[in-house]
């Protein structure tokens, strides 16, 4: 049930970048300009930790590598060489 609501649709590198951006954003509350705009850092932090972006889900987009139905090899389905 939860996997349909929050499917894993982010690549590992994208998740790391989102978490880093979120932490930097949240740090703006405590250091630097000390502005409340840093609260927006919660969004990339949470999406990076969950591995699911609601906007990606809404539009059916994914940066996560595809898996084959058998769980082995690429899902391209092309001819084997």
Number of C-alpha atoms within 10 A of each C-alpha: 6 6 8 8 10 15 17 17 21 22 15 14 11 14 22 17 14 23 20 16 18 22 17 15 22 22 17 18 16 12 10 8 11 12 14 13 12 18 15 13 22 17 16 21 23 16 18 24 12 15 20 22 21 14 10 15 16 8 8 9 13 17 13 15 12 13 12 12 10 8 9 8 11 13 13 9 9 7 5 4 3
